[in-house]
Amino acid sequence: MIPAPRDTAAATDPVGEPARETATRWALAARDGDPVAQAAFVRATQAEVWRFAAALVDPDSADDLTQDTYLRAFRALPSFEGRSSARTWLLGIARRACADHLRTVVRRRRLDERLAAHAWTDRPHPDPAGHLGAADLVRRLPAERRAAFVLTQLLGLSYAETAEVEGVPVGTIRSRVARARCELVEAVDDALTG
């Protein structure tokens, strides 16, 4: 299940500083070797990284992907200059960790398909009851559209922040989100009409 989106723009820390700026402040202090800041940076961003990984891949892999994201982030932390928010920087790392994971899964799946060519179904995710959950529908979106949809609609990033995470123009993000919405509406209609 994908948790409901939250208004991250309005979130503040106890001192009144926006949560986005707090994460960046913790990341910069962590970069300079402060172990307390390292722990605070992880605590401030971990839930969002997990939700993103769960939505892009699946909840069963989210723990490992979150850990992989932080391993990559702490290796790259010395080069983090704070020009973008730590949140978008970290979610970009998470997106790459998920993409690498999915490439591995696809390679494994292709090998399995070659080994068991006779076990074919007409649906990539069987749904014996004929009812799809929201997470199932989102998982069926193509990877690029799924990432744009999850970042903007579920995690609450702006289109500009999402464009920065994905490394594409803002217009591309708008297009991907619009197409994802259309595909989700069609999938729900198909599921309801049987």
C-alpha positions in Angstrom: 0.0 0.0 0.0 1.3 3.5 -0.9 0.8 6.0 1.9 -1.1 9.2 1.2 0.9 12.2 -0.1 1.8 14.7 2.5 2.4 18.4 2.2 6.2 18.4 2.4 6.4 22.1 1.6 4.7 23.0 4.8 6.6 20.6 7.0 9.0 22.3 9.5 11.4 21.1 12.1 11.0 22.1 15.7 12.9 25.3 15.2 10.6 26.3 12.4 13.0 25.7 9.5 11.5 24.0 6.4 12.2 20.3 6.4 13.9 20.5 3.0 16.4 23.0 4.3 16.9 21.0 7.5 17.9 17.9 5.4 20.3 20.0 3.4 21.8 21.5 6.6 22.2 18.0 8.0 23.8 16.7 4.8 26.3 19.5 4.7 27.3 18.9 8.3 27.5 15.2 7.7 29.7 15.9 4.7 32.1 17.7 7.1 32.3 14.6 9.3 29.7 15.2 12.0 28.4 11.8 13.1 25.3 13.3 14.8 24.4 15.1 11.5 24.9 11.8 9.6 22.3 10.1 11.8 20.0 13.1 11.7 20.2 13.3 7.9 19.2 9.6 7.6 16.3 10.1 10.2 15.0 13.2 8.3 15.0 11.5 4.9 14.7 7.8 5.4 10.9 7.4 5.3 10.6 9.3 2.0 13.4 7.4 0.4 11.7 4.1 1.5 8.4 5.2 0.1 10.0 6.2 -3.2 11.8 2.9 -3.5 8.6 1.0 -2.6 6.6 2.8 -5.2 9.2 2.4 -8.0 10.1 -1.2 -7.3 8.1 -2.9 -4.6 7.7 -2.8 -0.8 9.6 -6.1 -0.4 12.7 -4.6 -1.9 12.4 -1.1 -0.4 14.5 -1.8 2.7 17.4 -3.1 0.7 17.1 -0.2 -1.8 16.9 2.4 0.9 20.1 0.9 2.5 21.8 0.9 -0.9 20.7 4.5 -1.5 22.4 5.7 1.8 25.5 3.7 1.1 25.8 5.5 -2.3 24.9 8.8 -0.8 27.5 8.6 2.0 30.1 7.7 -0.6 29.1 10.7 -2.7 28.6 13.0 0.2 32.1 14.6 -0.1 31.1 16.0 -3.5 27.7 17.3 -2.3 27.9 21.1 -2.5 24.3 22.0 -1.5 23.5 23.7 -4.8 20.3 21.7 -4.8 18.4 20.5 -1.8 19.7 17.3 -0.2 16.2 15.9 -0.7 16.3 16.1 -4.5 20.0 14.9 -4.5 19.2 11.9 -2.4 16.0 11.0 -4.3 18.1 11.1 -7.5 20.5 8.6 -5.9 17.5 6.5 -4.9 16.1 6.6 -8.5 19.5 5.3 -9.8 19.6 2.6 -7.2 16.1 1.5 -8.2 17.0 1.6 -11.9 20.1 -0.6 -11.2 18.0 -3.0 -9.2 15.3 -3.2 -11.9 18.0 -3.9 -14.6 19.2 -6.8 -12.5 15.7 -8.1 -12.0 15.0 -7.8 -15.8 18.2 -9.8 -16.6 17.2 -12.5 -14.1 13.6 -12.5 -15.4 14.8 -12.9 -19.0 17.0 -15.8 -18.0 14.0 -17.4 -16.1 11.8 -16.9 -19.2 14.3 -18.6 -21.4 14.5 -21.5 -18.9 10.7 -21.8 -18.5 9.3 -20.6 -21.8 6.2 -22.7 -21.4 5.0 -20.8 -18.3 3.5 -17.8 -20.1 0.4 -15.8 -19.0 -1.2 -12.9 -20.8 -0.9 -10.6 -17.8 2.4 -9.5 -16.3 0.9 -9.5 -12.8 -1.9 -12.0 -12.4 -4.9 -10.8 -10.5 -7.2 -13.8 -9.8 -9.8 -11.7 -8.1 -10.0 -9.2 -10.9 -9.4 -6.3 -8.6 -6.3 -4.2 -8.7 -4.9 -2.2 -5.8 -3.5 1.3 -6.3 0.1 0.0 -5.8 -0.4 -2.6 -8.4 -1.7 0.0 -10.9 1.2 2.3 -10.2 3.7 -0.6 -10.6 2.3 -1.3 -14.0 3.2 2.2 -15.3 6.4 2.4 -17.4 9.4 3.2 -15.2 9.8 6.8 -16.4 6.1 7.7 -16.0 6.0 5.8 -12.6 8.9 7.8 -11.3 7.5 11.2 -12.3 4.0 10.2 -11.0 5.3 9.0 -7.6 7.6 12.0 -7.1 5.0 14.6 -7.9 1.7 13.0 -6.9 2.7 10.8 -4.0 5.8 12.4 -2.5 4.7 15.9 -3.2 7.8 17.2 -5.1 7.2 20.1 -7.4 7.6 19.5 -11.2 10.9 21.5 -11.0 12.3 19.3 -8.2 11.2 16.2 -10.0 12.8 17.3 -13.2 16.0 17.8 -11.2 15.8 14.3 -9.7 15.1 12.7 -13.0 17.6 14.9 -15.0 15.1 16.0 -17.6 13.2 19.2 -18.5 10.2 20.2 -16.5 8.0 19.8 -19.6 9.0 16.2 -19.9 7.9 15.6 -16.3 4.5 17.3 -17.0 4.1 15.1 -20.0 5.0 11.9 -18.1 2.6 12.7 -15.2 -0.2 13.4 -17.7 0.4 10.2 -19.5 0.6 8.3 -16.3 -2.7 9.7 -15.1 -4.4 8.7 -18.4 -2.9 5.1 -18.2 -4.1 4.8 -14.6 -7.6 5.9 -15.5 -7.7 3.4 -18.4 -6.4 0.6 -16.2 -9.1 1.3 -13.6 -11.8 1.4 -16.4 -10.5 -1.9 -17.8 -10.5 -3.5 -14.3 -14.1 -2.3 -13.6 -15.5 -3.4 -17.0 -13.7 -6.8 -16.7 
